[in-house]
Amino acid sequence: REACSADIAELTWQLKMRRDQLPQVRDRLTRTEVLNRRLKEDIDFMRKHGPLVHERLQLESEIMKQIRTAQSE
């Protein structure tokens, strides 16, 4: 009987600890979901606009080369 009482007390304590942690875990989950959603939006944006950004970067690099060439002449 004493062993069962000790086991029940231990399980009750563990349950209370887990219950107390639940709001923190839910909060972390919510923050993680928000960050995950933002990351997916950023990935989608880069998939959609990445080629245009790359093209513009190449164009600007070419313009910078032309400017340097003109300055050296």
N, C-alpha and C positions, 0 to 999 in steps of 0.2 A: 504494500500500500504506500509506504513512504517513497519507494523508488518510482512508482507511478505518479505520485504527487510531485516529486522533483522533476520528472520528465514533463509533466503537464505545465509546471511553472516555467521551465526552460522554453517550451514551445510557445507558451503565452507571451513570454518576454520577446522571443524572436519575431513573433507575429506583430507585436506592438512596434518593434523597431522597423520592420518592413512597412507597416502602415504609416509610420511617421516619415519614412523616406519617400513615400509615394508622390506627394506634391512636388518635391524637388526633382524626382525622375520625370514626372509629367512636364515640368517646366523646361528641363533640359531637352526633352523630346520635342517640345514645341519649338524651341530655339533652333534645334538641329533641322527640323523640317523647314523652317523659314530660310535658314542658310542654304539648305539643299535646293529649295525652290529658286533662290537667287542665283545659285551656281548653274542650275539648269538653264535659266534665262540667259545668263552670260554665255554659256556654251552655244545655245541656239542663236544668239546674236552673232557670235563669231562664225558659226557655220554659214549664216546667211550673208554677213557683211565682210567676212575675212578676205575673200578674194578681192573685193573693192579696196580694202585697206592696203593689202599687199600691192595692188596695182598703183595706188596713189603713192606709196612709199617708193616704189621703183621710179615713178615719174619725178618725184621730188629729188631723189638721188641723182637722176640724170640732169635735172636743172641745176643742182649744186655743182656738178662736174662742169657744166657749161659756164657757170659763174666763175669758178676757180680758173678755168682756161682763159676766160675773158680778162680776168684780173691779172693773170700772169703775162698776158700779151700787152 
